[in-house]
Amino acid sequence: MNNNEREVTIFLANGETLHFTNVSKLDAQAKILEIDYIGRTTGNERKGFFNLGSQNIVGYAVDY
């Protein structure tokens, strides 16, 4: 799924969240969440992979 300017929040089991802005690609297959985004601090294009089968990740949300 290709997306433009979406935001993704990943919810961790310890109650913390990871928040990504400017997400240009979101793909969740086989318990892996893959996102392409622009790093807020560096301004660099980045790719992140998250194991949705991990006990540390309890879910994620996508803002359209």
C-alpha positions as CSV (number, residue, x, y, z in Angstrom):
1,M,0.0,0.0,0.0
2,N,1.6,3.3,-1.0
3,N,0.5,6.3,1.1
4,N,1.5,10.0,1.1
5,E,2.1,12.0,4.2
6,R,0.5,9.6,6.7
7,E,1.4,9.2,10.4
8,V,2.0,5.9,12.1
9,T,2.0,5.3,15.8
10,I,3.3,2.0,17.2
11,F,2.1,1.0,20.7
12,L,4.6,-0.8,22.9
13,A,3.8,-3.2,25.7
14,N,5.4,-1.0,28.3
15,G,2.9,1.8,27.5
16,E,5.3,3.9,25.4
17,T,4.6,4.8,21.7
18,L,6.8,5.4,18.7
19,H,5.4,8.1,16.4
20,F,6.4,8.5,12.7
21,T,5.3,11.4,10.5
22,N,5.7,11.9,6.7
23,V,5.2,8.1,6.1
24,S,5.3,7.5,2.4
25,K,4.9,3.7,2.4
26,L,3.2,1.4,4.8
27,D,3.2,-2.4,4.3
28,A,2.2,-5.0,6.9
29,Q,2.7,-8.6,5.8
30,A,3.7,-11.8,7.6
31,K,3.9,-10.0,11.0
32,I,6.3,-7.4,9.7
33,L,5.3,-3.7,9.5
34,E,7.5,-1.9,7.0
35,I,7.4,1.9,6.8
36,D,9.3,4.5,4.7
37,Y,9.5,7.9,6.3
38,I,11.5,11.1,6.6
39,G,13.5,11.3,9.8
40,R,12.4,14.3,11.9
41,T,15.8,15.1,13.2
42,T,18.0,14.3,10.2
43,G,15.5,15.0,7.3
44,N,16.8,11.8,5.7
45,E,14.6,9.2,4.0
46,R,14.5,6.1,6.2
47,K,13.0,2.6,6.2
48,G,11.8,1.0,9.4
49,F,10.9,-2.7,10.0
50,F,8.9,-3.8,13.1
51,N,8.1,-7.3,14.2
52,L,4.4,-7.4,14.9
53,G,4.8,-10.9,16.4
54,S,7.0,-9.5,19.1
55,Q,5.7,-9.3,22.7
56,N,7.0,-5.8,22.9
57,I,4.6,-4.4,20.2
58,V,0.9,-4.5,20.9
59,G,-0.4,-2.7,17.9
60,Y,-0.2,0.3,15.5
61,A,-2.4,3.1,14.2
62,V,-2.4,4.9,10.9
63,D,-3.6,8.4,10.5
64,Y,-5.0,9.2,7.0
